C-alpha cells in the first residue's frame, strides 16, 4: 500500500484504540467522537487506495466519504444506519450545546455498543481495503 494509505490506516487504528481507552476511562463523550474519527480515517484510506493516491475529500461526513470512496452501496442496511448514528457524534462531541443531555444518553452500555459496532465496521472496511 502507498504511504498515504498507510498514514490514514495508522491514524484510524490509533483512534479506534483511543475510543476503547475512553470507554475504560468513562470519558463517554469522547468514545463516540473517537469512533467517528476512526471510521472517517479508514474511509479516507479506502478512498486514497482506490483513487490512485488522490487527496480524500475535506469532509467529516461519513456517508459522503463512503460514497466518494465507492463503498456506500456495498454497506449493509445496518452499516448505513450505524454511520447515520455515528455521523453527528463528531460535531456533538466537539461542540456539545447541551452537554448534560448528551452525557445522559451516552451510558457505558451505549458507548460499549458504539465501540463494538465501530470495530465491526472498521474490520469490514479494512478487509475490503486489503483485498482491493
C-alpha positions as protocol buffer text, in pm:
chain_id: "A"
residue {
  index: 1
  type: UNK
  ca { x: 0 y: 0 z: 0 }
}
residue {
  index: 2
  type: UNK
  ca { x: 107 y: 358 z: -51 }
}
residue {
  index: 3
  type: UNK
  ca { x: 237 y: 581 z: 225 }
}
residue {
  index: 4
  type: UNK
  ca { x: -84 y: 787 z: 207 }
}
residue {
  index: 5
  type: UNK
  ca { x: -300 y: 480 z: 263 }
}
residue {
  index: 6
  type: UNK
  ca { x: -75 y: 366 z: 548 }
}
residue {
  index: 7
  type: UNK
  ca { x: -97 y: 714 z: 701 }
}
residue {
  index: 8
  type: UNK
  ca { x: -479 y: 711 z: 713 }
}
residue {
  index: 9
  type: UNK
  ca { x: -492 y: 349 z: 825 }
}
residue {
  index: 10
  type: UNK
  ca { x: -250 y: 403 z: 1112 }
}
residue {
  index: 11
  type: UNK
  ca { x: -447 y: 706 z: 1231 }
}
residue {
  index: 12
  type: UNK
  ca { x: -770 y: 510 z: 1208 }
}
residue {
  index: 13
  type: UNK
  ca { x: -629 y: 222 z: 1413 }
}
residue {
  index: 14
  type: UNK
  ca { x: -494 y: 467 z: 1671 }
}
residue {
  index: 15
  type: UNK
  ca { x: -831 y: 643 z: 1702 }
}
residue {
  index: 16
  type: UNK
  ca { x: -1010 y: 310 z: 1744 }
}
residue {
  index: 17
  type: UNK
  ca { x: -774 y: 218 z: 2027 }
}
residue {
  index: 18
  type: UNK
  ca { x: -828 y: 561 z: 2179 }
}
residue {
  index: 19
  type: UNK
  ca { x: -1207 y: 508 z: 2174 }
}
residue {
  index: 20
  type: UNK
  ca { x: -1154 y: 190 z: 2379 }
}
residue {
  index: 21
  type: UNK
  ca { x: -935 y: 378 z: 2627 }
}
residue {
  index: 22
  type: UNK
  ca { x: -1202 y: 649 z: 2656 }
}
residue {
  index: 23
  type: UNK
  ca { x: -1462 y: 380 z: 2732 }
}
residue {
  index: 24
  type: UNK
  ca { x: -1242 y: 227 z: 3001 }
}
residue {
  index: 25
  type: UNK
  ca { x: -1180 y: 572 z: 3147 }
}
residue {
  index: 26
  type: UNK
  ca { x: -1554 y: 651 z: 3142 }
}
residue {
  index: 27
  type: UNK
  ca { x: -1496 y: 950 z: 2913 }
}
residue {
  index: 28
  type: UNK
  ca { x: -1815 y: 872 z: 2725 }
}
residue {
  index: 29
  type: UNK
  ca { x: -1839 y: 1198 z: 2532 }
}
residue {
  index: 30
  type: UNK
  ca { x: -1517 y: 1106 z: 2353 }
}
residue {
  index: 31
  type: UNK
  ca { x: -1600 y: 742 z: 2278 }
}
residue {
  index: 32
  type: UNK
  ca { x: -1837 y: 847 z: 2001 }
}
residue {
  index: 33
  type: UNK
  ca { x: -1602 y: 1118 z: 1880 }
}
residue {
  index: 34
  type: UNK
  ca { x: -1305 y: 883 z: 1850 }
}
residue {
  index: 35
  type: UNK
  ca { x: -1522 y: 612 z: 1694 }
}
residue {
  index: 36
  type: UNK
  ca { x: -1632 y: 864 z: 1433 }
}
residue {
  index: 37
  type: UNK
  ca { x: -1271 y: 969 z: 1373 }
}
residue {
  index: 38
  type: UNK
  ca { x: -1165 y: 607 z: 1326 }
}
residue {
  index: 39
  type: UNK
  ca { x: -1433 y: 538 z: 1066 }
}
residue {
  index: 40
  type: UNK
  ca { x: -1368 y: 870 z: 893 }
}
residue {
  index: 41
  type: UNK
  ca { x: -1000 y: 794 z: 855 }
}
residue {
  index: 42
  type: UNK
  ca { x: -1039 y: 437 z: 735 }
}
residue {
  index: 43
  type: UNK
  ca { x: -1286 y: 565 z: 474 }
}
residue {
  index: 44
  type: UNK
  ca { x: -1022 y: 815 z: 368 }
}
residue {
  index: 45
  type: UNK
  ca { x: -765 y: 534 z: 345 }
}
residue {
  index: 46
  type: UNK
  ca { x: -1006 y: 339 z: 124 }
}
residue {
  index: 47
  type: UNK
  ca { x: -1067 y: 646 z: -92 }
}
residue {
  index: 48
  type: UNK
  ca { x: -693 y: 707 z: -138 }
}
residue {
  index: 49
  type: UNK
  ca { x: -624 y: 344 z: -226 }
}
residue {
  index: 50
  type: UNK
  ca { x: -899 y: 328 z: -484 }
}
residue {
  index: 51
  type: UNK
  ca { x: -834 y: 668 z: -640 }
}
residue {
  index: 52
  type: UNK
  ca { x: -462 y: 627 z: -713 }
}
residue {
  index: 53
  type: UNK
  ca { x: -345 y: 837 z: -418 }
}
residue {
  index: 54
  type: UNK
  ca { x: -575 y: 1134 z: -469 }
}
residue {
  index: 55
  type: UNK
  ca { x: -633 y: 1351 z: -163 }
}
residue {
  index: 56
  type: UNK
  ca { x: -954 y: 1249 z: 13 }
}
residue {
  index: 57
  type: UNK
  ca { x: -1242 y: 1495 z: 41 }
}
residue {
  index: 58
  type: UNK
  ca { x: -1207 y: 1751 z: 320 }
}
residue {
  index: 59
  type: UNK
  ca { x: -1522 y: 1636 z: 495 }
}
residue {
  index: 60
  type: UNK
  ca { x: -1624 y: 1473 z: 820 }
}
residue {
  index: 61
  type: UNK
  ca { x: -1950 y: 1337 z: 674 }
}
residue {
  index: 62
  type: UNK
  ca { x: -1919 y: 961 z: 685 }
}
residue {
  index: 63
  type: UNK
  ca { x: -2192 y: 896 z: 430 }
}
residue {
  index: 64
  type: UNK
  ca { x: -2030 y: 1138 z: 184 }
}
residue {
  index: 65
  type: UNK
  ca { x: -1687 y: 983 z: 235 }
}
residue {
  index: 66
  type: UNK
  ca { x: -1829 y: 634 z: 187 }
}
residue {
  index: 67
  type: UNK
  ca { x: -1999 y: 746 z: -134 }
}
residue {
  index: 68
  type: UNK
  ca { x: -1685 y: 918 z: -267 }
}
residue {
  index: 69
  type: UNK
  ca { x: -1487 y: 602 z: -188 }
}
residue {
  index: 70
  type: UNK
  ca { x: -1744 y: 399 z: -386 }
}
residue {
  index: 71
  type: UNK
  ca { x: -1812 y: 193 z: -76 }
}
residue {
  index: 72
  type: UNK
  ca { x: -2154 y: 317 z: 41 }
}
residue {
  index: 73
  type: UNK
  ca { x: -2352 y: 92 z: -193 }
}
residue {
  index: 74
  type: UNK
  ca { x: -2166 y: -210 z: -53 }
}
residue {
  index: 75
  type: UNK
  ca { x: -2276 y: -130 z: 303 }
}
residue {
  index: 76
  type: UNK
  ca { x: -2550 y: -336 z: 458 }
}
residue {
  index: 77
  type: UNK
  ca { x: -2856 y: -152 z: 585 }
}
residue {
  index: 78
  type: UNK
  ca { x: -2729 y: -189 z: 941 }
}
residue {
  index: 79
  type: UNK
  ca { x: -2393 y: -35 z: 843 }
}
residue {
  index: 80
  type: UNK
  ca { x: -2571 y: 256 z: 674 }
}
residue {
  index: 81
  type: UNK
  ca { x: -2787 y: 304 z: 983 }
}
residue {
  index: 82
  type: UNK
  ca { x: -2482 y: 293 z: 1206 }
}
residue {
  index: 83
  type: UNK
  ca { x: -2294 y: 565 z: 1019 }
}
residue {
  index: 84
  type: UNK
  ca { x: -2609 y: 776 z: 1040 }
}
residue {
  index: 85
  type: UNK
  ca { x: -2593 y: 735 z: 1418 }
}
residue {
  index: 86
  type: UNK
  ca { x: -2218 y: 790 z: 1435 }
}
residue {
  index: 87
  type: UNK
  ca { x: -2200 y: 1088 z: 1200 }
}
residue {
  index: 88
  type: UNK
  ca { x: -2336 y: 1359 z: 1436 }
}
residue {
  index: 89
  type: UNK
  ca { x: -2109 y: 1246 z: 1720 }
}
residue {
  index: 90
  type: UNK
  ca { x: -1825 y: 1432 z: 1554 }
}
residue {
  index: 91
  type: UNK
  ca { x: -1995 y: 1769 z: 1599 }
}
residue {
  index: 92
  type: UNK
  ca { x: -2190 y: 1692 z: 1916 }
}
residue {
  index: 93
  type: UNK
  ca { x: -1870 y: 1588 z: 2091 }
}
residue {
  index: 94
  type: UNK
  ca { x: -1676 y: 1892 z: 1978 }
}
residue {
  index: 95
  type: UNK
  ca { x: -1949 y: 2145 z: 2040 }
}
residue {
  index: 96
  type: UNK
  ca { x: -2190 y: 1998 z: 2292 }
}
residue {
  index: 97
  type: UNK
  ca { x: -2465 y: 2260 z: 2309 }
}
residue {
  index: 98
  type: UNK
  ca { x: -2639 y: 2053 z: 2573 }
}
residue {
  index: 99
  type: UNK
  ca { x: -2360 y: 1858 z: 2737 }
}
residue {
  index: 100
  type: UNK
  ca { x: -2573 y: 1723 z: 3022 }
}
residue {
  index: 101
  type: UNK
  ca { x: -2839 y: 1580 z: 2786 }
}
residue {
  index: 102
  type: UNK
  ca { x: -2571 y: 1431 z: 2563 }
}
residue {
  index: 103
  type: UNK
  ca { x: -2385 y: 1273 z: 2854 }
}
residue {
  index: 104
  type: UNK
  ca { x: -2709 y: 1118 z: 2988 }
}
residue {
  index: 105
  type: UNK
  ca { x: -2762 y: 946 z: 2653 }
}
residue {
  index: 106
  type: UNK
  ca { x: -2406 y: 812 z: 2647 }
}
residue {
  index: 107
  type: UNK
  ca { x: -2415 y: 541 z: 2910 }
}
residue {
  index: 108
  type: UNK
  ca { x: -2138 y: 287 z: 2945 }
}
residue {
  index: 109
  type: UNK
  ca { x: -2358 y: 27 z: 2776 }
}
residue {
  index: 110
  type: UNK
  ca { x: -2444 y: 261 z: 2487 }
}
residue {
  index: 111
  type: UNK
  ca { x: -2079 y: 351 z: 2436 }
}
residue {
  index: 112
  type: UNK
  ca { x: -1974 y: -14 z: 2452 }
}
residue {
  index: 113
  type: UNK
  ca { x: -2227 y: -84 z: 2175 }
}
residue {
  index: 114
  type: UNK
  ca { x: -2095 y: 209 z: 1969 }
}
residue {
  index: 115
  type: UNK
  ca { x: -1741 y: 81 z: 2011 }
}
residue {
  index: 116
  type: UNK
  ca { x: -1838 y: -274 z: 1915 }
}
residue {
  index: 117
  type: UNK
  ca { x: -2019 y: -159 z: 1602 }
}
residue {
  index: 118
  type: UNK
  ca { x: -1727 y: 67 z: 1514 }
}
residue {
  index: 119
  type: UNK
  ca { x: -1484 y: -221 z: 1549 }
}
residue {
  index: 120
  type: UNK
  ca { x: -1702 y: -438 z: 1325 }
}
residue {
  index: 121
  type: UNK
  ca { x: -1735 y: -169 z: 1056 }
}
residue {
  index: 122
  type: UNK
  ca { x: -1365 y: -84 z: 1081 }
}
residue {
  index: 123
  type: UNK
  ca { x: -1271 y: -450 z: 1038 }
}
residue {
  index: 124
  type: UNK
  ca { x: -1508 y: -490 z: 741 }
}
residue {
  index: 125
  type: UNK
  ca { x: -1365 y: -184 z: 564 }
}
residue {
  index: 126
  type: UNK
  ca { x: -1008 y: -288 z: 644 }
}
residue {
  index: 127
  type: UNK
  ca { x: -1068 y: -632 z: 497 }
}
residue {
  index: 128
  type: UNK
  ca { x: -1203 y: -474 z: 176 }
}
residue {
  index: 129
  type: UNK
  ca { x: -909 y: -233 z: 174 }
}
residue {
  index: 130
  type: UNK
  ca { x: -656 y: -515 z: 195 }
}
residue {
  index: 131
  type: UNK
  ca { x: -838 y: -711 z: -77 }
}
residue {
  index: 132
  type: UNK
  ca { x: -852 y: -427 z: -328 }
}
